[in-house]
Amino acid sequence: MTIDTEIRHVTKAGANLFLELGFSAAQARKLQAASRKQINDTRVLKQQLMAELSNWITEHQLRQADAAQVLMVSRPRVSDVVNQKTSKFTIDTLVEMLGRVGKPVRLAVG
């Protein structure tokens, strides 16, 4: 048995994927705008959570290695938080880390 790994189509960077999936132009624009908004909203939320963690580290005058022990993560993960590398974290992970330092997160909808 062989597995077909041939690439048949590559979407160009910046192209509207929804248009390529067969949605009408109007629908594709709406879906792309909604998708971009959701991605941006998630990024902003992660930045807020990371800022809280960074502030906590600064307030407690911790080295990254010491913060890593408290947060139960590696030192490079703490560096990623401090440098706001949002793509490396889920919201759940950041919420758990904040909980470990006594900063519970509350969610408001709407």
Steps between C-alpha positions, in 0.01 A plus 500: 500500500636844409392830645428783259709799608486700178431871548220605269433857608672760716316809617711814460578704811238768550245328277145456624480131585122515520481619142719208395273263690213602277314761703353794311716813497272679749487201735874447472568863599268470802652172612854629458421816698340295779795265505752784522300663782490178699873446454573858606268478804676183613841662456395805703366280781825301510698825512295617799556173686872506420528860619349395835754221533787730401387760753483235771856389421621862511310583821658201673843577354540143380755366260346300218635175646332573834174598331516178298506293819195678642313480169606135450634565151845519345705820506465541121121492544527790745710686244228438241242650738713805577566554128128453421539217253126443486511226238681271743220493759137411533272714709448201731873473570529869584195483729652200681829684544320803645312271738830358625609847611171582669352713222167337414357593163135598462324480168238752395286429197339773295 
